[in-house]
Amino acid sequence: RAEVLHCEDAEVVIVAYGSTARIAKTAVASLRQAGVKVGLFRPITLWPFPTMALGQLVPQVKALLTVEMSAGQMVEDVRLVVNGAKPVHFYGRMGGMVPTPEEISAECLKVIGGAR
């Protein structure tokens, strides 16, 4: 299962779960307000990973950004789904360091090549 938000026209899709997904949702809202075409894919279940739901988005996006409060365990699942078809970027924070919406937004802008 997964929640898909603003992905219909997204150039970049942020993939995040749990607390990080709630923070990423705020980043998506502010980026959308600034005219950046970004969406959010939030896995509700990590096992089994929602492979088919994410796979449907891959053809239409330019890149994916996986945001986690870990060393990157979910990014491997995302890379397996994408299978090299598009770039998969990773932004991770560890040790209880919670990313802010501004940090996620800045990372997303890096992925798409800077501010617009």
N, C-alpha and C positions, 0 to 999 in steps of 0.2 A: 504494500500500500504506500501511496505517496500523495503529497499535496503539490500541485503545480500552480504557480502564481506568475502571471504576466509573461508567460513563455511563448505566446502565440507569435510575437514579432521580435523576440529577444535575439540580440547578437551574442550576448554572453549570458550564460545561466550559472548562477551561484548554486552549488549543491551543499546543503548544510542540514544538520539534524539537531534536535534537542534545543538547549538554550541558545546555541549558536544560530540556529535557524530563526529564532525570534529576533535576535539582533540583526541578522542578515535581512529580515523582512523590513526592518526600519531603514537599512541601507538601500534596499531596492526602491522603497518609496521615495527617498530623497534623490536617488539617481534618476528615477523616472520623472520626477518633478523638474530635474535639470535637463531633461530631454535625452537621457541615455537609455538605450533599449536593453534593459537587463531584466532577467527573470529569476525566479527562485524555484528550485526543485528540493522539496523536503521529504526525505524518506521517513515514513511513519514506522515502518518495520525495517530493521537492518538485516534481519535473517528471517526469511530469505530476502535478499536485496531486491528492490523493485526494478529489476533489469529491463523488462519490457517497457515500462513507463518511461524510464530515462532514455532507452534506446530510440523511442519515437521522436525525441527532441533533437537527437544528434544531427540528422541531416540539415536542419534548418538553422543551426547556430554556428557562430564562428569559433567559439571557444567555451570551455567550462572552467569554473573556478570553484574548487572544493575548499571549504572553510571548516576547520575542526579545532577543537580544544584537545588536541592529541598530536602524536607524532606522524599521523597520516594513515591510520588504519582504513578509513573509508575511501580514501583517494585510490587505493588499489582496486576496490570494487568499481569505481567510476572508470578507471583506465581500462578495466576488463570489458566494460560495456561499450566504451567508445572505440576500443580496438584500433587505436592509431588514426582514426578518421579525422579527428579534430584535436587541437591542443588541449591538454588538461593541466591546469595550474593548481598549485596548492598553497594555501596560507594557513599555517598552524600555530597555535599558541599552547604552551604547556605550563605546568607548575601553578595552575590556578589563575593564570593570566587570561582574563576575559577580553576578547577583542571588542572594540567599540564600533558603532555603525560607521563612523568616520574612517577608521582603519580599513574596514571591509570595503567601503566605497573607494578609498584611495587605491587599494589593491586591484579592484575591479577596473578602475580607470587605467592602471598600468597594463592590464591584460588587453584592453582594447586600444591602447596606444596613446593615452593621455587625455587630458580634459578636453571637453568639447564646448 
